[in-house]
Amino acid sequence: MSEQDLKEQVTNQPGLPDFIAGDTVKVHYKIIEGDKTRIQPYEGIVISKKGSGVSKTFIVRRIGADNVAMERIFPLYSPNIEKIEILKKGRVRRAKLYYLRDKKGREARRIKERV
């Protein structure tokens, strides 16, 4: 199997929705603890998508308990991603939303919805 065939097989994964920065997503990620596996949902706003081909990643930012913001980088074609749900489509003007890191509380979640 050539490298090109392998890339096509990985990137044509069924169940990966088309989302962009500004969308609110819920990523169901497989966590392996010892010999047990469980699925942990991680919900937040996509602040960027980077890379090309198989090495494409996206960053999800969420506001946790006590208004502490957390960011997590997910490889898009990881076998540990069970599914990605789009909860809300955001209307933004830029591809990278790093300015949300400076915002606190409600300001950080204030993205208009795309219809």
Biopython code that builds the backbone (N, CA, C, O; Angstrom):
import numpy as np
from Bio.PDB.StructureBuilder import StructureBuilder

atoms = [
    (1, "MET", "N", (0.854, -1.182, 0.000)),
    (1, "MET", "CA", (0.000, 0.000, 0.000)),
    (1, "MET", "C", (0.896, 1.241, 0.000)),
    (1, "MET", "O", (1.791, 1.375, 0.835)),
    (2, "SER", "N", (0.643, 2.135, -0.940)),
    (2, "SER", "CA", (1.488, 3.327, -1.042)),
    (2, "SER", "C", (1.075, 4.372, 0.000)),
    (2, "SER", "O", (0.023, 4.284, 0.632)),
    (3, "GLU", "N", (1.946, 5.352, 0.142)),
    (3, "GLU", "CA", (1.676, 6.418, 1.123)),
    (3, "GLU", "C", (0.447, 7.218, 0.733)),
    (3, "GLU", "O", (-0.319, 7.641, 1.599)),
    (4, "GLN", "N", (0.250, 7.431, -0.569)),
    (4, "GLN", "CA", (-0.917, 8.181, -1.050)),
    (4, "GLN", "C", (-2.216, 7.447, -0.708)),
    (4, "GLN", "O", (-3.187, 8.071, -0.281)),
    (5, "ASP", "N", (-2.233, 6.108, -0.897)),
    (5, "ASP", "CA", (-3.425, 5.319, -0.572)),
    (5, "ASP", "C", (-3.739, 5.381, 0.916)),
    (5, "ASP", "O", (-4.901, 5.460, 1.316)),
    (6, "LEU", "N", (-2.674, 5.345, 1.740)),
    (6, "LEU", "CA", (-2.844, 5.406, 3.182)),
    (6, "LEU", "C", (-3.429, 6.749, 3.604)),
    (6, "LEU", "O", (-4.309, 6.802, 4.463)),
    (7, "LYS", "N", (-2.939, 7.842, 3.001)),
    (7, "LYS", "CA", (-3.467, 9.173, 3.315)),
    (7, "LYS", "C", (-4.943, 9.272, 2.947)),
    (7, "LYS", "O", (-5.737, 9.820, 3.712)),
    (8, "GLU", "N", (-5.314, 8.747, 1.785)),
    (8, "GLU", "CA", (-6.712, 8.794, 1.357)),
    (8, "GLU", "C", (-7.600, 7.988, 2.303)),
    (8, "GLU", "O", (-8.711, 8.408, 2.625)),
    (9, "GLN", "N", (-7.114, 6.839, 2.742)),
    (9, "GLN", "CA", (-7.889, 5.992, 3.643)),
    (9, "GLN", "C", (-8.127, 6.681, 4.976)),
    (9, "GLN", "O", (-9.217, 6.580, 5.537)),
    (10, "VAL", "N", (-7.119, 7.381, 5.491)),
    (10, "VAL", "CA", (-7.237, 8.047, 6.786)),
    (10, "VAL", "C", (-8.091, 9.305, 6.670)),
    (10, "VAL", "O", (-8.943, 9.545, 7.525)),
    (11, "THR", "N", (-7.882, 10.111, 5.635)),
    (11, "THR", "CA", (-8.589, 11.382, 5.532)),
    (11, "THR", "C", (-10.038, 11.238, 5.091)),
    (11, "THR", "O", (-10.814, 12.180, 5.249)),
    (12, "ASN", "N", (-10.424, 10.104, 4.550)),
    (12, "ASN", "CA", (-11.815, 9.881, 4.162)),
    (12, "ASN", "C", (-12.584, 9.151, 5.251)),
    (12, "ASN", "O", (-13.423, 8.297, 4.964)),
    (13, "GLN", "N", (-12.292, 9.493, 6.508)),
    (13, "GLN", "CA", (-12.986, 8.871, 7.625)),
    (13, "GLN", "C", (-14.452, 9.290, 7.617)),
    (13, "GLN", "O", (-14.748, 10.481, 7.516)),
    (14, "PRO", "N", (-15.367, 8.342, 7.720)),
    (14, "PRO", "CA", (-16.774, 8.729, 7.798)),
    (14, "PRO", "C", (-17.083, 9.311, 9.175)),
    (14, "PRO", "O", (-16.462, 8.935, 10.169)),
    (15, "GLY", "N", (-18.032, 10.217, 9.226)),
    (15, "GLY", "CA", (-18.470, 10.748, 10.512)),
    (15, "GLY", "C", (-17.733, 11.987, 10.959)),
    (15, "GLY", "O", (-17.991, 12.481, 12.056)),
    (16, "LEU", "N", (-16.814, 12.515, 10.146)),
    (16, "LEU", "CA", (-16.138, 13.755, 10.513)),
    (16, "LEU", "C", (-16.862, 14.920, 9.846)),
    (16, "LEU", "O", (-16.786, 15.073, 8.627)),
    (17, "PRO", "N", (-17.556, 15.737, 10.619)),
    (17, "PRO", "CA", (-18.287, 16.855, 10.025)),
    (17, "PRO", "C", (-17.337, 17.975, 9.598)),
    (17, "PRO", "O", (-16.188, 18.034, 10.035)),
    (18, "ASP", "N", (-17.834, 18.848, 8.750)),
    (18, "ASP", "CA", (-17.051, 19.988, 8.285)),
    (18, "ASP", "C", (-17.317, 21.161, 9.225)),
    (18, "ASP", "O", (-18.421, 21.706, 9.235)),
    (19, "PHE", "N", (-16.330, 21.548, 10.005)),
    (19, "PHE", "CA", (-16.491, 22.657, 10.945)),
    (19, "PHE", "C", (-15.335, 23.627, 10.768)),
    (19, "PHE", "O", (-14.286, 23.277, 10.229)),
    (20, "ILE", "N", (-15.549, 24.865, 11.238)),
    (20, "ILE", "CA", (-14.528, 25.901, 11.122)),
    (20, "ILE", "C", (-14.344, 26.564, 12.487)),
    (20, "ILE", "O", (-15.045, 26.238, 13.445)),
    (21, "ALA", "N", (-13.403, 27.487, 12.562)),
    (21, "ALA", "CA", (-13.188, 28.233, 13.797)),
    (21, "ALA", "C", (-14.443, 29.033, 14.128)),
    (21, "ALA", "O", (-15.060, 29.626, 13.242)),
    (22, "GLY", "N", (-14.814, 29.048, 15.391)),
    (22, "GLY", "CA", (-16.015, 29.751, 15.823)),
    (22, "GLY", "C", (-17.170, 28.818, 16.105)),
    (22, "GLY", "O", (-18.136, 29.211, 16.759)),
    (23, "ASP", "N", (-17.090, 27.593, 15.625)),
    (23, "ASP", "CA", (-18.154, 26.624, 15.879)),
    (23, "ASP", "C", (-17.996, 26.035, 17.280)),
    (23, "ASP", "O", (-16.883, 25.833, 17.765)),
    (24, "THR", "N", (-19.126, 25.770, 17.910)),
    (24, "THR", "CA", (-19.116, 25.088, 19.200)),
    (24, "THR", "C", (-19.293, 23.604, 18.929)),
    (24, "THR", "O", (-20.283, 23.189, 18.327)),
    (25, "VAL", "N", (-18.330, 22.807, 19.376)),
    (25, "VAL", "CA", (-18.353, 21.375, 19.089)),
    (25, "VAL", "C", (-18.272, 20.565, 20.370)),
    (25, "VAL", "O", (-17.825, 21.052, 21.409)),
    (26, "LYS", "N", (-18.713, 19.319, 20.276)),
    (26, "LYS", "CA", (-18.546, 18.368, 21.368)),
    (26, "LYS", "C", (-17.749, 17.202, 20.787)),
    (26, "LYS", "O", (-18.220, 16.490, 19.900)),
    (27, "VAL", "N", (-16.535, 17.022, 21.301)),
    (27, "VAL", "CA", (-15.645, 15.967, 20.826)),
    (27, "VAL", "C", (-15.739, 14.798, 21.804)),
    (27, "VAL", "O", (-15.458, 14.958, 22.992)),
    (28, "HIS", "N", (-16.128, 13.640, 21.315)),
    (28, "HIS", "CA", (-16.192, 12.433, 22.140)),
    (28, "HIS", "C", (-14.859, 11.711, 21.970)),
    (28, "HIS", "O", (-14.601, 11.099, 20.934)),
    (29, "TYR", "N", (-14.007, 11.790, 23.008)),
    (29, "TYR", "CA", (-12.640, 11.295, 22.946)),
    (29, "TYR", "C", (-12.487, 10.039, 23.791)),
    (29, "TYR", "O", (-12.986, 9.973, 24.914)),
    (30, "LYS", "N", (-11.805, 9.057, 23.254)),
    (30, "LYS", "CA", (-11.608, 7.779, 23.938)),
    (30, "LYS", "C", (-10.436, 7.908, 24.907)),
    (30, "LYS", "O", (-9.322, 8.235, 24.496)),
    (31, "ILE", "N", (-10.684, 7.651, 26.195)),
    (31, "ILE", "CA", (-9.656, 7.704, 27.233)),
    (31, "ILE", "C", (-9.341, 6.272, 27.654)),
    (31, "ILE", "O", (-10.242, 5.491, 27.961)),
    (32, "ILE", "N", (-8.051, 5.938, 27.665)),
    (32, "ILE", "CA", (-7.629, 4.595, 28.057)),
    (32, "ILE", "C", (-6.947, 4.692, 29.412)),
    (32, "ILE", "O", (-5.916, 5.351, 29.550)),
    (33, "GLU", "N", (-7.532, 4.025, 30.425)),
    (33, "GLU", "CA", (-6.974, 4.011, 31.781)),
    (33, "GLU", "C", (-6.702, 2.565, 32.158)),
    (33, "GLU", "O", (-7.623, 1.814, 32.478)),
    (34, "GLY", "N", (-5.445, 2.184, 32.120)),
    (34, "GLY", "CA", (-5.099, 0.797, 32.418)),
    (34, "GLY", "C", (-5.638, -0.117, 31.336)),
    (34, "GLY", "O", (-5.261, 0.002, 30.170)),
    (35, "ASP", "N", (-6.524, -1.031, 31.719)),
    (35, "ASP", "CA", (-7.133, -1.925, 30.735)),
    (35, "ASP", "C", (-8.571, -1.534, 30.412)),
    (35, "ASP", "O", (-9.252, -2.245, 29.674)),
    (36, "LYS", "N", (-9.041, -0.406, 30.959)),
    (36, "LYS", "CA", (-10.401, 0.064, 30.704)),
    (36, "LYS", "C", (-10.369, 1.240, 29.729)),
    (36, "LYS", "O", (-9.419, 2.022, 29.717)),
    (37, "THR", "N", (-11.408, 1.354, 28.921)),
    (37, "THR", "CA", (-11.567, 2.520, 28.046)),
    (37, "THR", "C", (-12.923, 3.143, 28.315)),
    (37, "THR", "O", (-13.899, 2.452, 28.607)),
    (38, "ARG", "N", (-12.963, 4.450, 28.213)),
    (38, "ARG", "CA", (-14.226, 5.167, 28.360)),
    (38, "ARG", "C", (-14.215, 6.331, 27.391)),
    (38, "ARG", "O", (-13.161, 6.723, 26.892)),
    (39, "ILE", "N", (-15.391, 6.884, 27.126)),
    (39, "ILE", "CA", (-15.507, 8.007, 26.206)),
    (39, "ILE", "C", (-15.842, 9.248, 27.007)),
    (39, "ILE", "O", (-16.822, 9.281, 27.751)),
    (40, "GLN", "N", (-15.013, 10.271, 26.844)),
    (40, "GLN", "CA", (-15.188, 11.520, 27.591)),
    (40, "GLN", "C", (-15.520, 12.643, 26.612)),
    (40, "GLN", "O", (-14.731, 12.924, 25.711)),
    (41, "PRO", "N", (-16.678, 13.291, 26.776)),
    (41, "PRO", "CA", (-17.003, 14.413, 25.894)),
    (41, "PRO", "C", (-16.262, 15.676, 26.323)),
    (41, "PRO", "O", (-16.099, 15.935, 27.515)),
    (42, "TYR", "N", (-15.815, 16.458, 25.344)),
    (42, "TYR", "CA", (-15.123, 17.717, 25.603)),
    (42, "TYR", "C", (-15.806, 18.754, 24.733)),
    (42, "TYR", "O", (-15.712, 18.701, 23.507)),
    (43, "GLU", "N", (-16.492, 19.698, 25.361)),
    (43, "GLU", "CA", (-17.306, 20.666, 24.635)),
    (43, "GLU", "C", (-16.693, 22.048, 24.731)),
    (43, "GLU", "O", (-16.302, 22.483, 25.814)),
    (44, "GLY", "N", (-16.607, 22.745, 23.602)),
    (44, "GLY", "CA", (-16.065, 24.098, 23.602)),
    (44, "GLY", "C", (-16.075, 24.705, 22.213)),
    (44, "GLY", "O", (-16.634, 24.145, 21.270)),
    (45, "ILE", "N", (-15.438, 25.871, 22.109)),
    (45, "ILE", "CA", (-15.378, 26.621, 20.857)),
    (45, "ILE", "C", (-14.078, 26.284, 20.139)),
    (45, "ILE", "O", (-13.010, 26.266, 20.751)),
    (46, "VAL", "N", (-14.173, 26.019, 18.850)),
    (46, "VAL", "CA", (-12.974, 25.769, 18.041)),
    (46, "VAL", "C", (-12.308, 27.120, 17.788)),
    (46, "VAL", "O", (-12.916, 28.015, 17.202)),
    (47, "ILE", "N", (-11.046, 27.267, 18.235)),
    (47, "ILE", "CA", (-10.374, 28.546, 18.009)),
    (47, "ILE", "C", (-9.397, 28.495, 16.846)),
    (47, "ILE", "O", (-8.985, 29.544, 16.350)),
    (48, "SER", "N", (-9.014, 27.300, 16.393)),
    (48, "SER", "CA", (-8.177, 27.229, 15.198)),
    (48, "SER", "C", (-8.141, 25.825, 14.645)),
    (48, "SER", "O", (-8.374, 24.848, 15.357)),
    (49, "LYS", "N", (-7.840, 25.741, 13.344)),
    (49, "LYS", "CA", (-7.538, 24.486, 12.669)),
    (49, "LYS", "C", (-6.198, 24.697, 11.981)),
    (49, "LYS", "O", (-5.994, 25.707, 11.308)),
    (50, "LYS", "N", (-5.286, 23.748, 12.149)),
    (50, "LYS", "CA", (-3.943, 23.885, 11.591)),
    (50, "LYS", "C", (-3.541, 22.628, 10.858)),
    (50, "LYS", "O", (-4.130, 21.564, 11.049)),
    (51, "GLY", "N", (-2.533, 22.759, 10.017)),
    (51, "GLY", "CA", (-1.933, 21.604, 9.370)),
    (51, "GLY", "C", (-2.606, 21.252, 8.065)),
    (51, "GLY", "O", (-3.568, 21.891, 7.638)),
    (52, "SER", "N", (-2.068, 20.209, 7.440)),
    (52, "SER", "CA", (-2.640, 19.736, 6.192)),
    (52, "SER", "C", (-2.478, 18.230, 6.136)),
    (52, "SER", "O", (-1.562, 17.662, 6.732)),
    (53, "GLY", "N", (-3.370, 17.604, 5.419)),
    (53, "GLY", "CA", (-3.303, 16.159, 5.260)),
    (53, "GLY", "C", (-3.603, 15.421, 6.550)),
    (53, "GLY", "O", (-4.538, 15.762, 7.274)),
    (54, "VAL", "N", (-2.800, 14.406, 6.828)),
    (54, "VAL", "CA", (-3.039, 13.540, 7.972)),
    (54, "VAL", "C", (-2.716, 14.241, 9.289)),
    (54, "VAL", "O", (-3.290, 13.901, 10.323)),
    (55, "SER", "N", (-1.812, 15.206, 9.265)),
    (55, "SER", "CA", (-1.371, 15.853, 10.509)),
    (55, "SER", "C", (-2.216, 17.061, 10.896)),
    (55, "SER", "O", (-1.750, 17.913, 11.653)),
    (56, "LYS", "N", (-3.441, 17.156, 10.400)),
    (56, "LYS", "CA", (-4.318, 18.285, 10.703)),
    (56, "LYS", "C", (-4.785, 18.222, 12.150)),
    (56, "LYS", "O", (-5.188, 17.161, 12.626)),
    (57, "THR", "N", (-4.735, 19.361, 12.859)),
    (57, "THR", "CA", (-5.182, 19.429, 14.246)),
    (57, "THR", "C", (-6.146, 20.593, 14.417)),
    (57, "THR", "O", (-6.218, 21.489, 13.576)),
    (58, "PHE", "N", (-6.888, 20.563, 15.524)),
    (58, "PHE", "CA", (-7.760, 21.684, 15.863)),
    (58, "PHE", "C", (-7.719, 21.895, 17.364)),
    (58, "PHE", "O", (-7.536, 20.949, 18.130)),
    (59, "ILE", "N", (-7.892, 23.161, 17.784)),
    (59, "ILE", "CA", (-7.835, 23.524, 19.196)),
    (59, "ILE", "C", (-9.242, 23.879, 19.659)),
    (59, "ILE", "O", (-9.925, 24.696, 19.043)),
    (60, "VAL", "N", (-9.664, 23.251, 20.758)),
    (60, "VAL", "CA", (-10.979, 23.526, 21.350)),
    (60, "VAL", "C", (-10.754, 24.188, 22.695)),
    (60, "VAL", "O", (-9.991, 23.691, 23.523)),
    (61, "ARG", "N", (-11.427, 25.320, 22.910)),
    (61, "ARG", "CA", (-11.305, 26.070, 24.161)),
    (61, "ARG", "C", (-12.641, 26.019, 24.884)),
    (61, "ARG", "O", (-13.691, 26.272, 24.292)),
    (62, "ARG", "N", (-12.593, 25.688, 26.169)),
    (62, "ARG", "CA", (-13.826, 25.662, 26.948)),
    (62, "ARG", "C", (-13.611, 26.375, 28.274)),
    (62, "ARG", "O", (-12.488, 26.477, 28.769)),
    (63, "ILE", "N", (-14.707, 26.864, 28.837)),
    (63, "ILE", "CA", (-14.676, 27.510, 30.139)),
    (63, "ILE", "C", (-15.135, 26.464, 31.153)),
    (63, "ILE", "O", (-16.271, 25.992, 31.099)),
    (64, "GLY", "N", (-14.251, 26.109, 32.069)),
    (64, "GLY", "CA", (-14.554, 25.074, 33.047)),
    (64, "GLY", "C", (-15.105, 25.656, 34.330)),
    (64, "GLY", "O", (-15.643, 26.763, 34.354)),
    (65, "ALA", "N", (-14.962, 24.899, 35.378)),
    (65, "ALA", "CA", (-15.439, 25.328, 36.689)),
    (65, "ALA", "C", (-14.657, 26.545, 37.164)),
    (65, "ALA", "O", (-13.482, 26.697, 36.829)),
    (66, "ASP", "N", (-15.284, 27.393, 37.924)),
    (66, "ASP", "CA", (-14.682, 28.618, 38.458)),
    (66, "ASP", "C", (-14.162, 29.538, 37.365)),
    (66, "ASP", "O", (-13.202, 30.277, 37.584)),
    (67, "ASN", "N", (-14.789, 29.502, 36.181)),
    (67, "ASN", "CA", (-14.417, 30.343, 35.039)),
    (67, "ASN", "C", (-12.946, 30.210, 34.654)),
    (67, "ASN", "O", (-12.313, 31.190, 34.260)),
    (68, "VAL", "N", (-12.410, 29.015, 34.767)),
    (68, "VAL", "CA", (-11.045, 28.747, 34.326)),
    (68, "VAL", "C", (-11.121, 28.199, 32.909)),
    (68, "VAL", "O", (-11.804, 27.207, 32.653)),
    (69, "ALA", "N", (-10.418, 28.851, 31.994)),
    (69, "ALA", "CA", (-10.442, 28.418, 30.596)),
    (69, "ALA", "C", (-9.409, 27.325, 30.367)),
    (69, "ALA", "O", (-8.302, 27.369, 30.903)),
    (70, "MET", "N", (-9.798, 26.339, 29.554)),
    (70, "MET", "CA", (-8.897, 25.236, 29.217)),
    (70, "MET", "C", (-8.904, 25.062, 27.714)),
    (70, "MET", "O", (-9.946, 25.187, 27.071)),
    (71, "GLU", "N", (-7.744, 24.773, 27.157)),
    (71, "GLU", "CA", (-7.632, 24.496, 25.735)),
    (71, "GLU", "C", (-7.061, 23.103, 25.550)),
    (71, "GLU", "O", (-6.238, 22.638, 26.338)),
    (72, "ARG", "N", (-7.510, 22.457, 24.504)),
    (72, "ARG", "CA", (-6.997, 21.124, 24.213)),
    (72, "ARG", "C", (-6.817, 20.982, 22.712)),
    (72, "ARG", "O", (-7.677, 21.398, 21.935)),
    (73, "ILE", "N", (-5.710, 20.399, 22.309)),
    (73, "ILE", "CA", (-5.405, 20.195, 20.901)),
    (73, "ILE", "C", (-5.753, 18.750, 20.541)),
    (73, "ILE", "O", (-5.291, 17.809, 21.187)),
    (74, "PHE", "N", (-6.571, 18.591, 19.504)),
    (74, "PHE", "CA", (-6.971, 17.266, 19.044)),
    (74, "PHE", "C", (-6.433, 17.038, 17.635)),
    (74, "PHE", "O", (-6.577, 17.910, 16.778)),
    (75, "PRO", "N", (-5.818, 15.883, 17.376)),
    (75, "PRO", "CA", (-5.511, 15.514, 15.986)),
    (75, "PRO", "C", (-6.819, 15.124, 15.299)),
    (75, "PRO", "O", (-7.570, 14.300, 15.819)),
    (76, "LEU", "N", (-7.091, 15.706, 14.148)),
    (76, "LEU", "CA", (-8.386, 15.514, 13.491)),
    (76, "LEU", "C", (-8.629, 14.055, 13.105)),
    (76, "LEU", "O", (-9.751, 13.565, 13.232)),
    (77, "TYR", "N", (-7.599, 13.360, 12.636)),
    (77, "TYR", "CA", (-7.781, 11.993, 12.163)),
    (77, "TYR", "C", (-7.317, 10.957, 13.180)),
    (77, "TYR", "O", (-6.872, 9.874, 12.803)),
    (78, "SER", "N", (-7.418, 11.282, 14.465)),
    (78, "SER", "CA", (-7.006, 10.362, 15.519)),
    (78, "SER", "C", (-8.005, 9.213, 15.640)),
    (78, "SER", "O", (-9.214, 9.433, 15.555)),
    (79, "PRO", "N", (-7.516, 8.005, 15.836)),
    (79, "PRO", "CA", (-8.446, 6.890, 16.062)),
    (79, "PRO", "C", (-9.140, 6.979, 17.426)),
    (79, "PRO", "O", (-10.113, 6.265, 17.668)),
    (80, "ASN", "N", (-8.648, 7.851, 18.321)),
    (80, "ASN", "CA", (-9.265, 8.009, 19.636)),
    (80, "ASN", "C", (-10.480, 8.923, 19.619)),
    (80, "ASN", "O", (-11.211, 8.980, 20.608)),
    (81, "ILE", "N", (-10.715, 9.634, 18.532)),
    (81, "ILE", "CA", (-11.915, 10.467, 18.432)),
    (81, "ILE", "C", (-13.061, 9.576, 17.983)),
    (81, "ILE", "O", (-13.059, 9.049, 16.870)),
    (82, "GLU", "N", (-14.036, 9.416, 18.863)),
    (82, "GLU", "CA", (-15.189, 8.572, 18.557)),
    (82, "GLU", "C", (-16.109, 9.285, 17.576)),
    (82, "GLU", "O", (-16.483, 8.730, 16.543)),
    (83, "LYS", "N", (-16.473, 10.536, 17.913)),
    (83, "LYS", "CA", (-17.279, 11.346, 17.002)),
    (83, "LYS", "C", (-17.159, 12.816, 17.385)),
    (83, "LYS", "O", (-16.738, 13.149, 18.493)),
    (84, "ILE", "N", (-17.533, 13.688, 16.454)),
    (84, "ILE", "CA", (-17.528, 15.129, 16.671)),
    (84, "ILE", "C", (-18.926, 15.636, 16.339)),
    (84, "ILE", "O", (-19.420, 15.444, 15.228)),
    (85, "GLU", "N", (-19.555, 16.285, 17.312)),
    (85, "GLU", "CA", (-20.882, 16.875, 17.095)),
    (85, "GLU", "C", (-20.736, 18.382, 17.000)),
    (85, "GLU", "O", (-20.019, 18.988, 17.796)),
    (86, "ILE", "N", (-21.410, 18.992, 16.033)),
    (86, "ILE", "CA", (-21.445, 20.451, 15.954)),
    (86, "ILE", "C", (-22.708, 20.911, 16.660)),
    (86, "ILE", "O", (-23.819, 20.600, 16.231)),
    (87, "LEU", "N", (-22.528, 21.663, 17.759)),
    (87, "LEU", "CA", (-23.679, 22.132, 18.531)),
    (87, "LEU", "C", (-24.185, 23.474, 18.021)),
    (87, "LEU", "O", (-25.390, 23.722, 17.994)),
    (88, "LYS", "N", (-23.254, 24.342, 17.614)),
    (88, "LYS", "CA", (-23.621, 25.679, 17.166)),
    (88, "LYS", "C", (-22.606, 26.141, 16.130)),
    (88, "LYS", "O", (-21.403, 25.952, 16.310)),
    (89, "LYS", "N", (-23.083, 26.743, 15.051)),
    (89, "LYS", "CA", (-22.180, 27.278, 14.039)),
    (89, "LYS", "C", (-21.968, 28.761, 14.334)),
    (89, "LYS", "O", (-22.927, 29.523, 14.456)),
    (90, "GLY", "N", (-20.724, 29.154, 14.445)),
    (90, "GLY", "CA", (-20.417, 30.537, 14.780)),
    (90, "GLY", "C", (-20.111, 31.374, 13.561)),
    (90, "GLY", "O", (-19.539, 30.889, 12.585)),
    (91, "ARG", "N", (-20.504, 32.656, 13.624)),
    (91, "ARG", "CA", (-20.210, 33.586, 12.532)),
    (91, "ARG", "C", (-19.033, 34.442, 12.953)),
    (91, "ARG", "O", (-19.174, 35.318, 13.806)),
    (92, "VAL", "N", (-17.876, 34.198, 12.366)),
    (92, "VAL", "CA", (-16.667, 34.929, 12.717)),
    (92, "VAL", "C", (-16.008, 35.440, 11.443)),
    (92, "VAL", "O", (-16.316, 34.977, 10.345)),
    (93, "ARG", "N", (-15.098, 36.399, 11.597)),
    (93, "ARG", "CA", (-14.444, 37.002, 10.451)),
    (93, "ARG", "C", (-13.013, 36.544, 10.249)),
    (93, "ARG", "O", (-12.381, 36.910, 9.259)),
    (94, "ARG", "N", (-12.501, 35.760, 11.161)),
    (94, "ARG", "CA", (-11.109, 35.336, 11.030)),
    (94, "ARG", "C", (-10.971, 33.840, 11.234)),
    (94, "ARG", "O", (-11.861, 33.183, 11.775)),
    (95, "ALA", "N", (-9.840, 33.315, 10.790)),
    (95, "ALA", "CA", (-9.612, 31.876, 10.826)),
    (95, "ALA", "C", (-9.066, 31.408, 12.166)),
    (95, "ALA", "O", (-9.279, 30.260, 12.556)),
    (96, "LYS", "N", (-8.368, 32.281, 12.869)),
    (96, "LYS", "CA", (-7.797, 31.929, 14.171)),
    (96, "LYS", "C", (-8.375, 32.880, 15.213)),
    (96, "LYS", "O", (-8.283, 34.098, 15.060)),
    (97, "LEU", "N", (-8.966, 32.338, 16.262)),
    (97, "LEU", "CA", (-9.642, 33.151, 17.274)),
    (97, "LEU", "C", (-8.819, 33.224, 18.550)),
    (97, "LEU", "O", (-9.351, 33.039, 19.645)),
    (98, "TYR", "N", (-7.522, 33.492, 18.417)),
    (98, "TYR", "CA", (-6.651, 33.550, 19.589)),
    (98, "TYR", "C", (-6.991, 34.725, 20.504)),
    (98, "TYR", "O", (-6.611, 34.724, 21.675)),
    (99, "TYR", "N", (-7.702, 35.724, 19.987)),
    (99, "TYR", "CA", (-8.075, 36.869, 20.820)),
    (99, "TYR", "C", (-9.031, 36.462, 21.937)),
    (99, "TYR", "O", (-9.180, 37.203, 22.909)),
    (100, "LEU", "N", (-9.677, 35.315, 21.826)),
    (100, "LEU", "CA", (-10.586, 34.845, 22.890)),
    (100, "LEU", "C", (-9.825, 34.511, 24.169)),
    (100, "LEU", "O", (-10.417, 34.451, 25.247)),
    (101, "ARG", "N", (-8.509, 34.292, 24.052)),
    (101, "ARG", "CA", (-7.711, 33.980, 25.240)),
    (101, "ARG", "C", (-7.661, 35.144, 26.218)),
    (101, "ARG", "O", (-7.493, 34.940, 27.420)),
    (102, "ASP", "N", (-7.805, 36.361, 25.713)),
    (102, "ASP", "CA", (-7.760, 37.548, 26.575)),
    (102, "ASP", "C", (-9.117, 37.880, 27.190)),
    (102, "ASP", "O", (-9.198, 38.696, 28.108)),
    (103, "LYS", "N", (-10.166, 37.262, 26.699)),
    (103, "LYS", "CA", (-11.513, 37.570, 27.175)),
    (103, "LYS", "C", (-11.847, 36.748, 28.413)),
    (103, "LYS", "O", (-11.346, 35.636, 28.583)),
    (104, "LYS", "N", (-12.684, 37.290, 29.263)),
    (104, "LYS", "CA", (-13.091, 36.617, 30.500)),
    (104, "LYS", "C", (-14.602, 36.426, 30.505)),
    (104, "LYS", "O", (-15.340, 37.238, 29.946)),
    (105, "GLY", "N", (-15.052, 35.357, 31.133)),
    (105, "GLY", "CA", (-16.478, 35.137, 31.379)),
    (105, "GLY", "C", (-17.321, 35.093, 30.125)),
    (105, "GLY", "O", (-17.035, 34.344, 29.192)),
    (106, "ARG", "N", (-18.365, 35.905, 30.114)),
    (106, "ARG", "CA", (-19.329, 35.872, 29.023)),
    (106, "ARG", "C", (-18.745, 36.400, 27.723)),
    (106, "ARG", "O", (-19.156, 35.979, 26.641)),
    (107, "GLU", "N", (-17.787, 37.321, 27.818)),
    (107, "GLU", "CA", (-17.153, 37.863, 26.610)),
    (107, "GLU", "C", (-16.557, 36.751, 25.751)),
    (107, "GLU", "O", (-16.613, 36.808, 24.523)),
    (108, "ALA", "N", (-15.992, 35.753, 26.397)),
    (108, "ALA", "CA", (-15.310, 34.684, 25.694)),
    (108, "ALA", "C", (-16.281, 33.768, 24.939)),
    (108, "ALA", "O", (-15.887, 33.085, 23.993)),
    (109, "ARG", "N", (-17.536, 33.757, 25.358)),
    (109, "ARG", "CA", (-18.526, 32.891, 24.713)),
    (109, "ARG", "C", (-19.437, 33.657, 23.775)),
    (109, "ARG", "O", (-20.432, 33.107, 23.301)),
    (110, "ARG", "N", (-19.125, 34.901, 23.498)),
    (110, "ARG", "CA", (-20.023, 35.756, 22.744)),
    (110, "ARG", "C", (-19.684, 35.719, 21.247)),
    (110, "ARG", "O", (-19.011, 36.613, 20.733)),
    (111, "ILE", "N", (-20.147, 34.694, 20.568)),
    (111, "ILE", "CA", (-19.972, 34.564, 19.124)),
    (111, "ILE", "C", (-21.351, 34.408, 18.527)),
    (111, "ILE", "O", (-22.133, 33.562, 18.961)),
    (112, "LYS", "N", (-21.650, 35.229, 17.524)),
    (112, "LYS", "CA", (-22.982, 35.164, 16.904)),
    (112, "LYS", "C", (-23.131, 33.875, 16.127)),
    (112, "LYS", "O", (-22.151, 33.277, 15.684)),
    (113, "GLU", "N", (-24.384, 33.457, 15.970)),
    (113, "GLU", "CA", (-24.656, 32.192, 15.316)),
    (113, "GLU", "C", (-24.872, 32.378, 13.818)),
    (113, "GLU", "O", (-25.533, 33.319, 13.380)),
    (114, "ARG", "N", (-24.298, 31.458, 13.046)),
    (114, "ARG", "CA", (-24.469, 31.437, 11.602)),
    (114, "ARG", "C", (-25.762, 30.710, 11.285)),
    (114, "ARG", "O", (-26.066, 29.681, 11.888)),
    (115, "VAL", "N", (-26.517, 31.237, 10.348)),
    (115, "VAL", "CA", (-27.797, 30.614, 10.009)),
    (115, "VAL", "C", (-27.646, 29.807, 8.736)),
    (115, "VAL", "O", (-28.611, 29.198, 8.273)),
]
sb = StructureBuilder()
sb.init_structure("model")
sb.init_model(0)
sb.init_chain("A")
sb.init_seg("    ")
for serial, (resi, resn, name, xyz) in enumerate(atoms, 1):
    if name == "N":
        sb.init_residue(resn, " ", resi, " ")
    sb.init_atom(name, np.array(xyz, "f"), 0.0, 1.0, " ", f" {name:<3s}", serial, name[0])
structure = sb.get_structure()
